[in-house]
Amino acid sequence: MWVIMAISIQMLSGPNAWAVSDQGTFTNEAECQAALDEAVPRTLSEDMRIAWEQGELKYLCLKVRGTGPTAN
């Protein structure tokens, strides 16, 4: 499963990342990237669009990891 993540880093408060839940989940990276390309910047608010255009906000597709034990 893949999701779209929004990521920004503020100087004093550090990183801020969240899943873009209104776009849902995707079965593969290509579907996720297609949805991302279609939605950004069209669906962004004015403030978010400006932050995206200035490189202060990034959107990317990430694969969701399972919750089971992982090897170190």
MDAnalysis code that builds the backbone (N, CA, C; Angstrom):
import MDAnalysis as mda
import numpy as np

u = mda.Universe.empty(216, n_residues=72, atom_resindex=np.repeat(np.arange(72), 3), trajectory=True)
u.add_TopologyAttr("name", ["N", "CA", "C"] * 72)
u.add_TopologyAttr("resid", np.arange(1, 73))
u.add_TopologyAttr("resname", ["MET", "TRP", "VAL", "ILE", "MET", "ALA", "ILE", "SER", "ILE", "GLN", "MET", "LEU", "SER", "GLY", "PRO", "ASN", "ALA", "TRP", "ALA", "VAL", "SER", "ASP", "GLN", "GLY", "THR", "PHE", "THR", "ASN", "GLU", "ALA", "GLU", "CYS", "GLN", "ALA", "ALA", "LEU", "ASP", "GLU", "ALA", "VAL", "PRO", "ARG", "THR", "LEU", "SER", "GLU", "ASP", "MET", "ARG", "ILE", "ALA", "TRP", "GLU", "GLN", "GLY", "GLU", "LEU", "LYS", "TYR", "LEU", "CYS", "LEU", "LYS", "VAL", "ARG", "GLY", "THR", "GLY", "PRO", "THR", "ALA", "ASN"])
u.atoms.positions = np.array([
    [0.847, -1.168, 0.000],
    [0.000, 0.000, 0.000],
    [0.899, 1.239, 0.000],
    [0.483, 2.257, -0.717],
    [1.215, 3.515, -0.839],
    [0.331, 4.674, -0.401],
    [0.940, 5.726, 0.150],
    [0.213, 6.929, 0.547],
    [1.006, 8.161, 0.116],
    [0.295, 9.270, -0.004],
    [0.940, 10.557, -0.266],
    [1.262, 11.191, 1.081],
    [2.494, 11.637, 1.244],
    [2.935, 12.308, 2.465],
    [3.297, 13.749, 2.135],
    [2.971, 14.648, 3.052],
    [3.381, 16.042, 2.967],
    [4.447, 16.259, 4.034],
    [5.526, 16.929, 3.663],
    [6.653, 17.105, 4.580],
    [7.146, 18.543, 4.536],
    [7.354, 19.113, 5.733],
    [7.979, 20.423, 5.840],
    [8.850, 20.416, 7.088],
    [9.807, 21.322, 7.137],
    [10.673, 21.440, 8.307],
    [10.714, 22.910, 8.711],
    [10.310, 23.179, 9.947],
    [10.365, 24.537, 10.476],
    [11.635, 24.683, 11.321],
    [12.236, 25.830, 11.251],
    [13.512, 26.064, 11.913],
    [13.456, 25.814, 13.421],
    [12.431, 26.276, 14.090],
    [12.382, 26.165, 15.545],
    [11.640, 24.923, 16.046],
    [10.685, 24.429, 15.274],
    [9.892, 23.296, 15.767],
    [10.259, 21.963, 15.120],
    [11.108, 21.975, 14.112],
    [11.565, 20.730, 13.512],
    [10.649, 20.206, 12.422],
    [10.784, 18.896, 12.098],
    [10.040, 18.332, 10.971],
    [8.553, 18.174, 11.265],
    [7.785, 18.294, 10.223],
    [6.344, 18.118, 10.289],
    [5.961, 17.278, 9.070],
    [5.365, 16.112, 9.300],
    [4.959, 15.236, 8.198],
    [3.581, 14.677, 8.497],
    [2.768, 14.554, 7.460],
    [1.443, 13.982, 7.643],
    [0.998, 13.296, 6.361],
    [0.195, 12.249, 6.537],
    [-0.392, 11.562, 5.388],
    [-1.526, 12.411, 4.831],
    [-1.600, 12.490, 3.527],
    [-2.676, 13.231, 2.871],
    [-3.853, 12.259, 2.749],
    [-4.621, 12.159, 3.817],
    [-5.643, 11.116, 3.931],
    [-6.809, 11.276, 2.965],
    [-7.106, 12.495, 2.537],
    [-8.244, 12.665, 1.633],
    [-7.982, 12.106, 0.238],
    [-6.735, 11.764, -0.071],
    [-6.418, 11.133, -1.345],
    [-6.513, 9.608, -1.265],
    [-6.557, 9.051, -0.048],
    [-6.695, 7.613, 0.109],
    [-5.369, 6.877, -0.001],
    [-5.447, 5.572, -0.213],
    [-4.261, 4.736, -0.364],
    [-4.224, 4.166, -1.777],
    [-3.068, 3.667, -2.165],
    [-2.855, 3.194, -3.530],
    [-2.172, 1.833, -3.501],
    [-2.426, 1.021, -4.508],
    [-1.862, -0.328, -4.528],
    [-0.422, -0.359, -5.013],
    [0.000, 0.672, -5.746],
    [1.392, 0.703, -6.209],
    [1.873, 2.148, -6.341],
    [3.168, 2.297, -6.533],
    [3.776, 3.623, -6.583],
    [3.291, 4.434, -7.781],
    [3.067, 3.784, -8.908],
    [2.628, 4.501, -10.110],
    [1.258, 5.152, -9.891],
    [0.326, 4.425, -9.259],
    [-0.995, 4.996, -8.959],
    [-0.869, 6.190, -8.013],
    [-0.032, 6.042, -7.004],
    [0.182, 7.107, -6.031],
    [0.757, 8.345, -6.719],
    [1.773, 8.147, -7.551],
    [2.410, 9.270, -8.233],
    [1.455, 9.952, -9.199],
    [0.613, 9.176, -9.879],
    [-0.375, 9.759, -10.795],
    [-1.362, 10.642, -10.032],
    [-1.826, 10.170, -8.877],
    [-2.747, 10.969, -8.057],
    [-2.061, 12.221, -7.540],
    [-0.805, 12.091, -7.137],
    [-0.036, 13.234, -6.650],
    [0.141, 14.274, -7.756],
    [0.507, 13.830, -8.938],
    [0.705, 14.752, -10.063],
    [-0.588, 15.469, -10.439],
    [-1.712, 14.776, -10.300],
    [-2.997, 15.370, -10.651],
    [-3.474, 16.357, -9.583],
    [-3.177, 16.087, -8.325],
    [-3.714, 16.899, -7.229],
    [-2.875, 18.124, -6.895],
    [-1.563, 18.034, -7.051],
    [-0.679, 19.139, -6.643],
    [-0.222, 19.880, -7.892],
    [-0.386, 21.170, -7.966],
    [-0.830, 22.119, -6.945],
    [-2.315, 22.453, -7.006],
    [-3.071, 21.813, -7.875],
    [-4.472, 22.182, -8.118],
    [-5.322, 22.243, -6.857],
    [-5.144, 21.317, -5.926],
    [-6.026, 21.245, -4.756],
    [-5.490, 21.967, -3.526],
    [-4.339, 22.614, -3.637],
    [-3.733, 23.266, -2.476],
    [-4.391, 24.613, -2.175],
    [-4.466, 24.933, -0.882],
    [-4.914, 26.270, -0.492],
    [-3.843, 27.267, -0.940],
    [-4.163, 28.528, -0.913],
    [-3.217, 29.562, -1.356],
    [-1.911, 29.511, -0.561],
    [-2.004, 29.407, 0.768],
    [-0.799, 29.350, 1.605],
    [0.031, 28.104, 1.312],
    [-0.639, 26.954, 1.166],
    [0.064, 25.704, 0.890],
    [0.701, 25.748, -0.499],
    [0.007, 26.333, -1.464],
    [0.550, 26.424, -2.822],
    [1.812, 27.279, -2.837],
    [1.791, 28.392, -2.121],
    [2.971, 29.267, -2.051],
    [4.131, 28.533, -1.392],
    [3.863, 27.830, -0.286],
    [4.923, 27.062, 0.382],
    [5.490, 25.995, -0.556],
    [4.617, 25.321, -1.325],
    [5.055, 24.304, -2.285],
    [5.906, 24.932, -3.392],
    [5.459, 26.063, -3.940],
    [6.200, 26.735, -5.013],
    [7.570, 27.213, -4.542],
    [7.678, 27.597, -3.270],
    [8.950, 28.089, -2.737],
    [9.840, 26.964, -2.209],
    [9.376, 25.711, -2.312],
    [10.177, 24.575, -1.872],
    [10.145, 24.338, -0.368],
    [9.229, 24.989, 0.336],
    [9.123, 24.818, 1.786],
    [8.246, 23.634, 2.163],
    [7.540, 23.072, 1.202],
    [6.627, 21.959, 1.422],
    [6.804, 20.981, 0.277],
    [6.982, 19.713, 0.594],
    [7.158, 18.678, -0.428],
    [6.091, 17.616, -0.256],
    [5.673, 17.046, -1.354],
    [4.747, 15.918, -1.354],
    [5.442, 14.756, -2.041],
    [5.326, 13.568, -1.452],
    [5.920, 12.391, -2.060],
    [5.126, 11.156, -1.715],
    [5.341, 10.104, -2.481],
    [4.677, 8.832, -2.250],
    [5.600, 7.939, -1.434],
    [5.038, 7.349, -0.382],
    [5.791, 6.425, 0.464],
    [5.033, 5.119, 0.600],
    [5.789, 4.042, 0.624],
    [5.205, 2.724, 0.838],
    [4.955, 2.528, 2.325],
    [3.790, 2.024, 2.664],
    [3.435, 1.789, 4.055],
    [4.015, 0.445, 4.481],
    [4.722, 0.457, 5.607],
    [5.299, -0.778, 6.159],
    [4.279, -1.487, 7.011],
    [4.412, -2.796, 7.073],
    [3.555, -3.590, 7.942],
    [3.876, -3.320, 9.397],
    [3.035, -3.818, 10.293],
    [3.241, -3.563, 11.719],
    [3.939, -4.711, 12.432],
    [4.293, -5.759, 11.705],
    [4.949, -6.911, 12.325],
    [6.407, -6.605, 12.678],
    [7.085, -7.564, 13.299],
    [8.490, -7.375, 13.658],
    [9.362, -7.203, 12.427],
    [10.391, -6.383, 12.552],
    [11.320, -6.152, 11.449],
    [12.723, -6.549, 11.860],
    [13.515, -6.950, 10.890],
    [14.912, -7.295, 11.159],
    [15.729, -6.016, 11.269],
    [16.670, -5.983, 12.172],
    [17.531, -4.805, 12.337],
    [18.772, -4.934, 11.515],
])
